[in-house]
Amino acid sequence: GAGVSQSPSNKVTEKGKDVELRCDPISGHTALYWYRQSLGQGLEFLIYFQGNSAPDKSGLPSDRFSAERTGGSVSTLTIQRTQQEDSAVYLCASGPRLAGAREQYFGPGTRLTVT
Amino acid sequence: AQSVTQLGSHVSVSEGALVLLRCNYSSSVPPYLFWYVQYPNQGLQLLLKYTSAATLVKGINGFEAEFKKSETSFHLTKPSAHMSDAAEYFCAVTKNFGNEKLTFGTGTRLTIIP
């Protein structure tokens, strides 16, 4: 079946601009996660959505970051007023969140470069 | 809080030799543990998982890992390295309830020497 897809695959933006990153999870997966991968910080958790529950935003680095998940499926991560330190690969993952099945399946990522 | 430590940011082995990538975890609750592999410019691919069933876990591409509670370890092994195994490997831990966010190690880059 289709895996997790993300778009765009690459995004170059100027400092101060807003960007939107999209994630299409695997059909039927109720859990959706965003992570960030950067040279200095490794892989970091950003935000978690589970079904209709309120998202866990504890990993968002600043209030310039926000995310939503519409209809329990597609998710959009928005970064406002981008800064150079936002340059990273943003990874989306989804999971079935079933008993004994806590694995997450990752998309290919969006490489964000802020100039 | 949970964490994982991967010993060795770079590991080189000869083709055909044993691959051993080390991971130690810290968790206040029974953990779920995972190994992921990342090829250049790609996302993370799940290699194998431990979810409190069998302590010896077999994964894809001939990899396996053994959960050792007494040593708080979850090392990844493969009997015979192949050139296609060259990649970066990440160990990750999560808890089995609530926000099951993955906490990753810093990764180990595996190089295969022909």
Interface residues (C-beta under 8 A of the other chain):
Chain A: V4 A31 Y33 Y35 G42 L43 F45 Y48 Q50 D56 S58 G59 L91 A93 G95 R97 G100 A101 R102 E103 Q104 Y105 F106 G107 P108 G109
Chain B: Y32 F34 Y36 Q42 G43 L44 Q45 L46 K49 T51 S52 A53 F90 T94 N96 N99 E100 K101 L102 T103 F104 T106 G107
